[in-house]
């Protein structure tokens, strides 16, 4: 049963940046900034630091801490992997799955992504499932085909999806490039994702599913994106390492 309300979500993906000590300092700067106010009250805050930072950031403040990845195996002889249970023990409720950098550099595909989502849902964790087209795919007019395939190839394996899933629409051509999707491009993609998701969870749940935009979001382009009907928050990479920029993006959520 869905028991959450649709709160806007801001999530900062730190990728492989900062030392553990720098991560604590950055987190504390966010806490200080957050105390000053000026943010939409129900805004949900999340940072996604490297695994090595998770223990040190636990219980430091009211900004949630999640993970950038997890293993698709539950435990055992998988050297170098980190399991969903380990992450849960460290207080992670949200875990990114299928970020385009993982798809591109680590060749993560259907089987691994499905395994990760299955373990997260079983453990009452919330996958932030990333999807998005490359520039070539957009130019060919296949954005919708790609988005639909990325959803279907993973969620098509589940009989019923009763726990929360968050989507992140991240056009690959906009990640870390300084190019952002226009508000029209982003809104159209988000509306399409919601329409596809309706087939999996029905109208009510699809309407209350959060779909984040990610791809070079910055203080000066966030307001237009975040005011779109189907954009329920942001997944922020580069700008999430700059406390002032991250806080200024958080200030752009419509009141
Ligand atoms: C990301 O990596 O999820 C991301 C959105 O990066 P950036 O904001 O740097 O484009």
Boltz pocket constraint, residues with backbone or C-beta under 6 A from the ligand:
constraints:
  - pocket:
      binder: B
      contacts: [[A, 13], [A, 170], [A, 174], [A, 175], [A, 176], [A, 177], [A, 178], [A, 214], [A, 215], [A, 216], [A, 217], [A, 235], [A, 236], [A, 237], [A, 238], [A, 239]]
      max_distance: 6.0
